[in-house]
Amino acid sequence: MSDTSNRDQSRDSAISVAAMSHERPQSDDNVWTRRLVLFLRVMAVLAVAKGLYHWAQVTGFVGGEDDAFEYQPMAWQTATVYFAVIELVAAVGLWLATPWGAVVWLTTVVSMAVIELMFPAIYGGSLLVVAIEALLLSAYLALAWMAARERPP
């Protein structure tokens, strides 16, 4: 009986020591993947901020009485609600670094660029917004390409 309890105690202590001293090996094999995940997390924080800003527009926390949601054109209201929802969904997917999160985020980027370029009456047609969205999209594609190249087929 004591031999069994000694083995159990030694096994338990070995497991607990291994659990405490377990460190991830720091290799440079996945440097681009780590950079991609960091980029996705930064984009997730930005998407949360944008989504909450759109919800603040819907609820009236930003803007004056003349800028109230109910006084805006229907196209503006529709776009604002769309981005209020989709930005937060994209943020969750980006933070988790899931493929669907990147797809939803890419949808938001393209949607915003299309609205700014083809429907300037909705948000004003800012070329700066389009340029920033294109820059972020290019950064994502470059990081995804480099991360894919470091993984063997």
C-alpha positions as CSV (number, residue, x, y, z in Angstrom):
1,M,0.0,0.0,0.0
2,S,2.8,2.5,0.9
3,D,4.6,1.6,-2.4
4,T,1.5,2.6,-4.4
5,S,1.1,5.9,-2.5
6,N,4.8,6.7,-2.9
7,R,4.5,6.2,-6.6
8,D,1.3,8.3,-6.8
9,Q,3.0,11.1,-4.8
10,S,6.1,11.1,-6.9
11,R,4.0,11.0,-10.1
12,D,1.9,14.0,-8.9
13,S,5.0,16.0,-7.9
14,A,6.6,15.3,-11.3
15,I,3.4,16.4,-13.0
16,S,3.2,19.6,-10.9
17,V,6.9,20.5,-11.4
18,A,6.5,19.9,-15.2
19,A,3.4,22.1,-15.3
20,M,5.2,24.9,-13.4
21,S,8.4,24.8,-15.4
22,H,6.8,24.4,-18.8
23,E,7.9,27.2,-21.1
24,R,7.1,27.6,-24.7
25,P,10.2,27.3,-26.8
26,Q,11.0,30.7,-28.3
27,S,11.9,30.0,-31.9
28,D,11.9,32.2,-34.9
29,D,10.1,29.7,-36.9
30,N,6.7,31.4,-36.6
31,V,7.7,35.0,-36.4
32,W,5.4,36.1,-39.2
33,T,2.5,34.1,-37.8
34,R,3.0,35.9,-34.4
35,R,3.1,39.3,-36.3
36,L,-0.1,38.4,-38.1
37,V,-1.8,37.5,-34.9
38,L,-0.6,40.8,-33.3
39,F,-1.9,42.7,-36.3
40,L,-5.3,40.9,-36.1
41,R,-5.5,41.8,-32.4
42,V,-4.8,45.5,-33.1
43,M,-7.4,45.4,-35.8
44,A,-9.8,43.8,-33.4
45,V,-9.3,46.7,-30.9
46,L,-9.8,49.2,-33.8
47,A,-12.9,47.3,-34.9
48,V,-14.4,47.5,-31.4
49,A,-13.7,51.2,-31.3
50,K,-15.4,51.7,-34.7
51,G,-18.3,49.5,-33.8
52,L,-18.9,51.3,-30.5
53,Y,-18.6,54.6,-32.3
54,H,-21.3,53.6,-34.7
55,W,-23.5,52.4,-31.8
56,A,-22.9,55.8,-30.1
57,Q,-24.2,57.4,-33.3
58,V,-27.3,55.2,-33.2
59,T,-28.0,55.8,-29.6
60,G,-27.2,59.5,-29.7
61,F,-24.2,59.6,-27.4
62,V,-22.2,61.5,-30.0
63,G,-23.4,64.5,-32.1
64,G,-25.9,67.2,-31.3
65,E,-29.6,67.3,-31.7
66,D,-29.4,68.2,-35.3
67,D,-27.2,65.1,-35.9
68,A,-29.6,62.7,-34.2
69,F,-30.0,59.3,-35.8
70,E,-33.7,59.7,-36.6
71,Y,-33.1,62.9,-38.6
72,Q,-30.5,61.4,-40.8
73,P,-31.3,60.0,-44.3
74,M,-32.3,56.4,-44.6
75,A,-29.1,55.4,-46.4
76,W,-27.0,56.9,-43.6
77,Q,-29.0,55.1,-41.0
78,T,-28.8,51.8,-42.8
79,A,-25.0,52.0,-43.3
80,T,-24.5,53.1,-39.7
81,V,-26.5,50.2,-38.2
82,Y,-24.7,47.8,-40.6
83,F,-21.3,48.9,-39.5
84,A,-22.3,49.0,-35.8
85,V,-23.1,45.3,-36.0
86,I,-20.5,44.0,-38.4
87,E,-17.5,45.8,-36.9
88,L,-18.2,44.2,-33.5
89,V,-18.7,40.7,-35.1
90,A,-15.4,41.2,-37.0
91,A,-13.7,42.3,-33.7
92,V,-14.6,39.0,-32.0
93,G,-13.3,36.9,-35.0
94,L,-10.1,39.0,-35.3
95,W,-9.3,38.7,-31.6
96,L,-9.7,34.9,-31.8
97,A,-7.6,34.9,-35.0
98,T,-10.2,32.8,-36.8
99,P,-10.6,32.6,-40.6
100,W,-14.2,33.8,-40.5
101,G,-13.0,36.9,-38.5
102,A,-10.6,37.9,-41.2
103,V,-13.4,37.4,-43.8
104,V,-15.9,39.5,-41.9
105,W,-13.2,42.2,-41.3
106,L,-12.3,42.2,-45.0
107,T,-16.0,42.6,-45.7
108,T,-16.1,45.7,-43.5
109,V,-13.0,47.2,-45.1
110,V,-14.4,46.7,-48.7
111,S,-17.8,47.8,-47.6
112,M,-16.5,51.1,-46.2
113,A,-14.4,51.7,-49.2
114,V,-17.3,51.1,-51.6
115,I,-19.6,53.4,-49.6
116,E,-17.0,56.1,-49.5
117,L,-16.2,55.9,-53.2
118,M,-19.5,55.0,-54.8
119,F,-22.0,56.6,-52.4
120,P,-20.3,59.8,-51.2
121,A,-23.6,61.2,-50.0
122,I,-23.8,58.8,-47.1
123,Y,-20.5,59.5,-45.2
124,G,-19.0,62.2,-47.3
125,G,-16.7,60.3,-49.8
126,S,-13.5,60.7,-47.9
127,L,-10.5,59.5,-49.9
128,L,-8.4,59.5,-46.7
129,V,-10.7,56.8,-45.3
130,V,-10.3,54.7,-48.5
131,A,-6.5,55.1,-48.4
132,I,-6.4,54.0,-44.8
133,E,-8.6,51.0,-45.4
134,A,-6.5,50.1,-48.5
135,L,-3.3,50.4,-46.4
136,L,-4.7,48.1,-43.7
137,L,-5.9,45.6,-46.3
138,S,-2.4,45.6,-47.9
139,A,-0.7,45.1,-44.5
140,Y,-3.0,42.2,-43.8
141,L,-2.4,40.6,-47.1
142,A,1.4,41.0,-46.8
143,L,1.4,39.5,-43.3
144,A,-0.8,36.6,-44.3
145,W,1.4,35.9,-47.3
146,M,4.6,35.9,-45.1
147,A,2.9,33.7,-42.5
148,A,1.8,31.2,-45.1
149,R,5.3,31.0,-46.5
150,E,6.9,30.1,-43.2
151,R,4.6,27.0,-42.8
152,P,5.6,23.9,-44.7
153,P,3.0,22.5,-47.1
